[in-house]
């Protein structure tokens, strides 16, 4: 292969970099990204029915289109304190292969963001299993959730 062919091939690889869309949410003072492929729905706050003896970070269940969906607090799961319910609070409904549907309570949904691999610093440390990378948008840094680790305890 000539140098011109190699250069052209590399240019195409960069141009076809896989882009992933994330919903950017606020939890406390920080921004987090949730891969949009996991999201089934985003709903306004509604009455959450408590379930006795559920794990501490599960705040209860809601009814979505006739289906009972457990709702967890991302704040409680990550040890960030109690939830502060406001007009901006939302429940992100995730559709997962093993667990089915799970709601995640967040403080605010901010935007949809498209990131390529060059915009993401992957987390190589396993000490923080809830985050699998840091997305960069201008000067903003967005922690990208490792969804399977965040909702791993549905069956407890």
N, C-alpha and C positions, 0 to 999 in steps of 0.2 A: 504494500500500500504506500502511495506517495505521501509526502508531508501535507500536501493540500487536502488529500482525502482524510487523513487523520484529523486535521484541524476542523474540517467540515463535520466529521462524525462527532467530535467533542462538543462543537457548538450546538449540534442537535440535541445531544444528551442534556446539556445545561438548559436549553429552551424547553425541553420536555420534563423538567423537574416536577416530580409529583407534588401537587399542592393539596393541602387538607384544610377544610373549613372548620373553625372552632367557634362555639358560642362563648363569648367572654362574659363572665359573671363576676360580681363583687361579693366577697365574703369577708366581713370585717373591713379592714382598710386595704386589702390586697385584691388583685385581679387574678382570676383563674380561667383557663380555657378547657372546654369540654368538646371533644371530637364530635362533630355534628352527626356522624353516622350512628352514634349511640342514642340520639335524641328522638323520641317519639312525639313529644308534645311539650309545650311550656304553658303552665296554667297559673292564673292568679291565685293568691292565697284563698283558701276555703277552710271550712270546718274540718279539723283533723280529729278523728276519733282515737283516743288513747287505747293502747292494748296492754293489759296487765302483764307483768313479768317479761316485757320485751327488753332487748338490749338498750342501754341508756341512751345511745345515739339515735334510736328509732323513736320518733315522736308520735307515731300512730299510723292510721290508715285513712285513705280517701277512696271515693268512688269515682272512677273515670270511665265513662261510657259503659256502665254496668259491671266493670271489673274492679275488684278490690286491689288497691295498690299500696304497699307499705311505703312510708315516707321517713327518710332519715335526715338528720341534721348534719350537714357538712361541718359546721362549726364544732358541734359536740364530738364528732368522729375524730377531728383533727386536734382536739383539745384547745379550741379557741374561745371557749366560754359559751354562755347561753345565747340563744337566738334573740334578735331584736326585730320583731315583726313590724313592718312599715307598709306604706302603700306600694313601695317598689319591690317588696318581697315576692318571690315566685317559687313555684315548685317545678323543677325540671323533671319530666318523666323520661326515664331511660328505658330502652327496650334491650334486654340482654339475653344472650343465648341460653345460659344456664339458669339465671334467676328469674327470667320473665321481666315484668315491668317493676321498676323501682322509682320512687320519687325522691329527689334531692332538694332540700330546702336551701335557697340561696337568698342573699340580701337584695340583689338587683341583677337583672339581665341588661348588659350594656350594648353589645353589638355582635355582629358576625365578622370574623376575621379569617382571611385566607393566608396560610403560611406554607412556605416550601421548606425543605430540609435545611437550606442555607440560612433560614430565619430562626432555626431552633438549635439550642445547645442541649444535647441529650444528657440526662442525668446518669452519670456512671456510678455514683454512690448508691448503695442499696439501703442506706440509713433512713432515707425519706421515701418510703415506698408509695406514697400517695401521688407523687409528682414524677413524671417520666421525662420532663424536659422544661426548658424555659424558652418561650417564644419572645421574639424581639419585634416590636412595632415602633419605629422611631426611637424615642427615649423611653418608652414604656416597656416594662418586662411583665410577661404573663406566664404564670406557672401553669403547666399543662398537666391535667389530671391523668393518672393511671387509673382508669375507671374500674378495672377488675379489682384492684387493691382497695379502692374507696368503698365499694359496695360488697366486698367479699363476705361479710358476715350476715347476710340475709337469713340464712338457715339457722342461726343460733337461737 
